């Protein structure tokens, strides 16, 4: 059977943590930052875990993760 192709868009957006969780970047941190509080912007810098309902979809896009 041929090798499966990795979804390149997903490969750039998701990483696996040391414990095996799929991590993502938070949304709403790229522009219109003046009206957002410093605390909110600081929390947006942290990575976040992919929701449980989305994990299977991400794993399908990244077969060699």
N, C-alpha and C positions, 0 to 999 in steps of 0.2 A: 504494500500500500504506500502511496506517496506521502511525503511529509505534509503536515498541515501548515497553512500559512497563518502567521500571527497578524492580527488586526493592528496595523501600525499606529493608528490614532489612539487606540486603547493602550498600546505599549508605552506611549509617551505620557499618558495620564495616570497610570496605576503602577504601584511598586508593592513588593511584598516585604512585610516587616520581618524581623528576626524570628518572631513567634509564629509566622505563617499567615498573619492577617493581611488582607489586601487593603492598601492605603490609598487615599485620594487627597487632592487639594480642595480647599473650600472655595465655594463660589462667592461672587460679589466683592472681590478684593482688588479689582483691576482699575476701576475708574469711579468717578463721582464719590471721592473719598472725603471731601470737605464736610459733608453733612453727617458722616458716620463718626461715632465717638472713638476716642483713642483706645478704649477698652475693647470695643467691637473689632476695630482694625487689628489689634494685637491678637485677639482670638482667631481671626481669619488667617493669620500666618501659620498656625499649627495645622498639621495634617490631620486627617480624620479617617476613621475606618469606613469601608464601604458597607452600606446597609445589608442585612442578611438576605433580603429579598432580591438584591442585585448581584450577589456573589456568584451564583451559577452563570449568569449572563457574562460577567467579566471573565470567568474562568474559561468559558467557551471561546471568547475572543483571544485569550492568551493561553494556548494549549501547552506551552513549554514553561509556564510560570512556576 
